[in-house]
């Protein structure tokens, strides 16, 4: 059998390296081939992702720039309107002043008619703007949109908020000669709703008039909208890039397809209604978001195409401005990448196959020489192992014999302690009975009691002999036994010595069944308890305590034994389980007790044993000592 195993090992040494080299080469080739094949897929995904992310940045940047431009124009709307009105009034004032200077000799009535005729038909701001003239006596001199009111008094004329307009105008221009004024008034085509209106008035001193004009702010703003839409329409982009503008009702205000402008997106079927809702809802409350949707009619053969747009809302105009890109654009880039990757794939595969062949040949050569070297080394190690094994076996036999002799010596001492008190009791009873018999004072009852006590004591001695004989029983058969019973056997062997030295043992032991050799565990427990006893004997005028606890946890029996002997020097803790290591005098210990204890727990019972220092409180007393923890499996 030995030769058969050796041959098998030599065959493994000889053929395993070449086998694994060839296998490894094949596996590496397959892996590299698959990885290279996956390069295109990964690069395609990366290209697509980068394309989308880059385009998102571009369209977001463009929309934000347009949004900022519109907001800036909106902010300047009233300022531009003021400039427009002031410019118009200055023009009218120049006309009026020139007519007056050239014709004042004709008299006020004639000059007034000339002025009214000159200004009456003038219109501006897409026909909405006109000039009016009032006197400081609140008389209407010129009102082109309603000539019937000319000549009437406007002293009590109010706007919708109760502002006396002519009074307020005269009040302001008396000190400044010109002034702006804001009021609310209805439009000729809408007599119910009130609209904000901005006016500018200038004092004409020769006749104590004020010349003025006004404009509805929203009407002027509509002009601004048209201007901005025209600006957006003329904004040039490449490919299929463009700004689109729709209002919150879905009406197209700007689009690259001019046929769509003015139509409603909900009706023309270019985009699904739910996607239109998505675009509008993403923009409300001046919000901005990326929105992905399917455009049913696209530049790509008029087929449905996924589009991603960045949209932003202008709530004060009920506008959605946006710009998007078609994700099909990435296919062109991917196609170019695919051609490059395929070329790299073919080149890489050629290099890979060549590299694999060369590497395999080199490794096989190395493997051949390594196999011969390992075979030679194996033979040398084989002889060394045989020599070391013989030496180790011899050492183990010596250690076991020393441990057995040490245990016998300890047990003999324990027998002496266990028997001393019972034998003394028997001797006392026998002597007392004999003395009473000689003095004729021995009655039958006392004789029976004495004999019964002697009988019980001899039974105890007999049981003690059985316990010691079981401890040294060489029939080591593993079986189930109770940990509680093992501790009882242990205490039966050592209890007297601990009582004689006033060592208090507190026990909390569960009735747990484990599998193993009971006498070996008892030997370990005796070693541990005797070590604690020896350390406790060093204490003067101090209570001596040993605490024993057992518990079941995570399919293990945990045994913990601790004392208050002050603990172990940290420098020697890691050496405690080494053979022949002892802190006692040569006459007191051999240093193999804990070594054999670890051998029994770890190798025989498949458990673990550790020793550490610990601190604990016992009966309101702070204690410090050693803690031994033994863990044993609960299953066989």
CORLIN-V920668 format. One record per pair of residues at least 4 apart in sequence whose C-alpha atoms are under 6 Angstrom apart, sorted by sequence separation. I is the first residue (numbers start at 0). J is the second residue. D is the distance in whole Angstrom. If there is no record, write none. Layout:
i;j;d
I;J;D
I;J;D
//
This chain:
i;j;d
10;14;6
11;15;5
16;20;6
19;23;6
23;27;6
27;31;6
28;32;6
30;34;6
31;35;6
38;42;6
39;43;6
42;46;6
45;49;6
46;50;6
49;53;6
55;59;6
62;66;6
75;79;6
81;85;6
82;86;6
88;92;6
92;96;6
98;102;6
99;103;5
105;109;6
107;111;6
115;119;6
122;126;5
124;128;5
134;138;5
142;146;6
157;161;5
158;162;5
169;173;6
172;176;4
186;190;6
203;207;6
236;240;6
245;249;6
246;250;5
276;280;6
277;281;6
282;286;5
297;301;5
313;317;6
333;337;6
340;344;6
343;347;6
347;351;6
350;354;6
354;358;6
355;359;6
362;366;6
366;370;6
369;373;6
373;377;6
377;381;6
380;384;6
384;388;6
387;391;6
388;392;6
398;402;6
406;410;6
413;417;6
414;418;6
415;419;6
418;422;6
435;439;6
464;468;6
465;469;6
468;472;6
490;494;5
498;502;6
525;529;6
551;555;6
583;587;6
591;595;6
597;601;6
598;602;5
599;603;5
600;604;5
601;605;5
616;620;5
123;128;5
133;138;6
157;162;5
172;177;5
185;190;5
203;208;5
245;250;5
282;287;5
296;301;5
297;302;6
313;318;5
435;440;5
436;441;5
497;502;5
551;556;5
583;588;6
601;606;5
616;621;5
122;128;5
133;139;5
157;163;4
172;178;6
202;208;6
203;209;5
245;251;4
296;302;6
312;318;6
435;441;5
550;556;6
600;606;5
601;607;5
616;622;6
122;129;5
133;140;5
156;163;6
157;164;6
185;192;6
202;209;4
245;252;5
253;260;6
265;272;6
281;288;6
296;303;6
312;319;5
550;557;5
615;622;5
132;140;5
141;149;6
185;193;5
201;209;5
244;252;5
252;260;5
295;303;4
311;319;6
549;557;6
614;622;6
132;141;5
140;149;5
184;193;5
185;194;6
201;210;5
244;253;5
251;260;5
294;303;5
311;320;6
549;558;5
581;590;4
614;623;4
131;141;5
139;149;5
140;150;6
183;193;6
184;194;5
200;210;5
243;253;5
251;261;5
294;304;5
310;320;6
548;558;6
579;589;6
580;590;5
613;623;6
131;142;5
139;150;5
183;194;5
200;211;4
243;254;5
251;262;6
293;304;6
310;321;4
548;559;5
579;590;4
613;624;6
138;150;6
139;151;6
183;195;5
199;211;5
250;262;6
293;305;4
309;321;5
547;559;6
579;591;5
612;624;6
613;625;6
138;151;6
182;195;6
183;196;6
199;212;6
250;263;4
292;305;6
293;306;6
309;322;6
547;560;5
578;591;5
612;625;5
138;152;4
182;196;5
198;212;6
249;263;5
250;264;6
292;306;6
308;322;5
546;560;6
611;625;6
612;626;6
137;152;5
181;196;6
198;213;4
249;264;5
291;306;6
308;323;4
546;561;5
611;626;5
137;153;5
181;197;5
197;213;5
291;307;4
307;323;5
545;561;6
578;594;5
610;626;6
137;154;5
180;197;6
197;214;6
290;307;6
307;324;6
545;562;4
576;593;5
577;594;6
610;627;5
180;198;5
196;214;6
290;308;5
306;324;6
544;562;6
576;594;5
609;627;6
95;114;6
179;198;6
196;215;4
289;308;6
306;325;5
544;563;6
609;628;5
179;199;4
195;215;6
196;216;6
289;309;4
608;628;6
178;199;6
195;216;6
288;309;6
608;629;5
178;200;6
288;310;6
607;629;6
177;200;5
287;310;6
607;630;5
119;143;5
159;183;6
177;201;4
270;294;5
287;311;4
606;630;5
158;183;6
159;184;6
176;201;6
270;295;6
286;311;6
606;631;5
158;184;6
176;202;5
269;295;5
286;312;6
269;296;6
285;312;4
483;510;5
285;313;5
425;453;6
282;311;5
283;312;6
285;314;6
482;511;6
535;564;5
282;312;4
481;511;6
534;564;6
481;512;4
480;512;5
489;521;6
480;513;6
479;513;5
421;456;6
479;514;4
478;514;5
478;515;5
477;515;4
477;516;5
508;548;6
509;549;6
502;543;5
503;544;5
504;545;5
505;546;5
506;547;5
507;548;5
508;549;5
502;544;6
504;546;6
566;612;5
470;518;5
565;623;5
566;624;4
563;622;5
565;624;4
566;625;5
563;623;5
564;624;5
563;624;4
562;624;5
562;625;6
561;625;5
561;626;4
560;626;6
560;627;5
559;627;6
559;628;5
247;317;5
558;628;6
246;317;5
558;629;5
135;207;6
246;318;4
557;629;6
135;208;6
245;318;6
246;319;6
523;596;5
557;630;5
134;208;4
245;319;5
556;630;6
133;208;6
244;319;6
556;631;5
133;209;6
244;320;5
555;631;5
132;209;6
243;320;6
555;632;5
132;210;5
243;321;5
417;495;6
555;633;5
131;210;6
242;321;6
554;633;6
131;211;5
242;322;5
413;493;6
130;211;6
130;212;5
513;633;6
514;635;6
59;309;6
58;322;6
17;363;6
16;366;6
13;370;5
12;370;6
//
